[in-house]
Amino acid sequence: MKKSGLGCLIFLAIFALFLVASGGIYTVQETEQVIITQFGNAVGDPVVTPGLKFKIPFLQKVNSFDKRILEWDGRATEMPTKDKTYIRVDTFARWMIVDPLLYFQKLRDERSAQSRLDDILGSETRNAIAKNELIEVIRTTKDRQPQVEEEIAEADLTGDIGQLIPIRRGRRALESDIKETAKKKLGEFGIELLDVRFKRINYNQSVQERIYERMISERQQIADRFRSEGDGEAAKILGDMERDLRKIESEAYRTVETMKGEADATATQIYANAYNKSSESAEFYEFVRTLEVYSAVLEGDSTVVLSTESDLFKYLKAVKPLEVGAPLKVPVAPKAKPAGR
């Protein structure tokens, strides 16, 4: 009995070593799912539970596939929008294998799956871009309205600057369309498409130049509007200043003329009072006024022709020529009489 039991153990050990050496035992990881093939054809159901598994040595082959979420990163491709604007669209997606048997029968490996994803997702992306305007691809959702700067709103009274085409759907809706359409096609290969997103959207070089030109034009319109408003405000300020200046000058001129008139009236009154006090004062006043006239008329090299009967000539006629060597007689003012005598 002991010899037979020991022999069984030895046989089992040798058999286990044989299985290991020949590949009859394999391990399934928690992140894997396995398809067993025999002569290139799938045998049995997919193995999706982790642990040690057995297969026929030499005849059967283990084909393992990842159960985790896989990534697809598409190439940046240039494509036109509905309004014939060329843009470069870079997309990415997330997918996983949900039917490993169908996946193996149709695609065999992940390399073939990536190639089929390129074809299907690339085609659906081009179709979605071509059916929509550029604004639908750029904006996230239709509820997110473009922001207008305060200075643009104040400067653009017509409302033409910075206005965009109304958003009907938005980029999220386009991504959802691509996902739903491609998901049905990829389901035929045992693949579940989990998500599709636009990673980057760039303008074509020629489109970028047009956009920059439009931005410059809009800013130039705003600058011109500000300049015109500034020129109008400056003209208004200068007009108000000129009006105020003329008003001040006219009031000052009126005040000066009023003061001069009052001064002349006062002087005339003084002269009249002095003239009416006595004949001597009147004669002296007449003499002073005549001298003032002489000073004004005979200034410079003026030549004046006067009649001998003229009142203006009487003082000149009364002056006698001085004899040579005769002393100059200067009239002396009479002494004032003491008051009360």
Long-range contacts (C-beta under 8 A, 24 or more apart in sequence): 18-57, 19-54, 19-57, 22-57, 22-58, 23-55, 23-57, 23-58, 24-54, 24-55, 24-56, 24-57, 25-52, 25-53, 25-54, 25-55, 26-52, 26-53, 26-54, 26-55, 26-62, 27-51, 27-52, 27-53, 28-53, 28-64, 29-64, 30-67, 31-66, 31-67, 31-68, 32-64, 32-65, 32-66, 32-67, 33-64, 33-65, 33-66, 33-67, 33-97, 33-100, 34-62, 34-63, 34-64, 34-65, 34-100, 35-63, 35-64, 35-65, 35-100, 35-101, 35-104, 36-60, 36-61, 36-62, 36-63, 37-61, 37-63, 37-104, 42-101, 42-104, 42-105, 45-101, 46-100, 46-101, 48-100, 63-104, 65-97, 65-100, 65-103, 65-104, 65-110, 66-97, 66-110, 67-96, 67-97, 68-96, 69-94, 69-95, 69-96, 69-194, 70-94, 70-95, 70-96, 70-97, 70-110, 71-95, 72-114, 72-117, 72-118, 72-121, 73-199, 74-118, 74-121, 74-122, 74-125, 75-118, 75-122, 76-200, 76-202, 77-122, 77-125, 77-126, 78-204, 79-125, 79-126, 79-129, 79-130, 80-129, 80-130, 81-129, 81-130, 81-132, 81-133, 81-134, 81-137, 82-130, 82-131, 82-132, 82-133, 82-134, 83-133, 83-134, 85-134, 85-203, 85-204, 85-207, 86-204, 86-206, 86-207, 87-129, 87-134, 87-137, 87-201, 87-202, 87-203, 87-204, 87-207, 88-200, 88-201, 88-202, 88-203, 88-204, 89-125, 89-129, 89-137, 89-198, 89-200, 89-201, 90-198, 90-199, 90-200, 90-201, 90-202, 91-121, 91-125, 91-178, 91-196, 91-197, 91-198, 91-199, 92-196, 92-197, 92-199, 93-117, 93-121, 93-193, 93-194, 93-195, 93-196, 93-197, 94-193, 94-194, 94-195, 95-186, 95-191, 95-192, 95-193, 95-194, 96-191, 96-192, 96-194, 97-190, 97-191, 97-192, 98-190, 98-191, 98-192, 99-190, 100-190, 101-190, 102-188, 102-189, 102-190, 103-189, 103-190, 103-191, 104-190, 106-188, 106-189, 106-190, 107-189, 107-190, 113-189, 113-191, 116-186, 116-189, 117-186, 117-191, 120-182, 120-185, 120-186, 121-178, 121-182, 121-196, 124-177, 124-178, 124-181, 124-182, 125-178, 127-181, 128-174, 128-177, 128-178, 129-174, 132-169, 132-174, 133-165, 135-164, 135-165, 135-167, 136-167, 136-168, 136-169, 136-170, 136-171, 136-173, 136-174, 137-171, 137-174, 137-198, 137-201, 138-171, 138-201, 139-167, 139-170, 139-171, 140-170, 140-171, 140-172, 141-167, 141-170, 141-171, 141-172, 141-173, 142-167, 142-168, 142-169, 142-170, 142-173, 143-170, 144-170, 151-222, 152-218, 152-222, 155-221, 155-222, 155-225, 155-226, 156-221, 156-222, 156-225, 157-225, 161-218, 161-221, 161-222, 162-218, 171-198, 174-198, 287-315, 290-315, 291-315
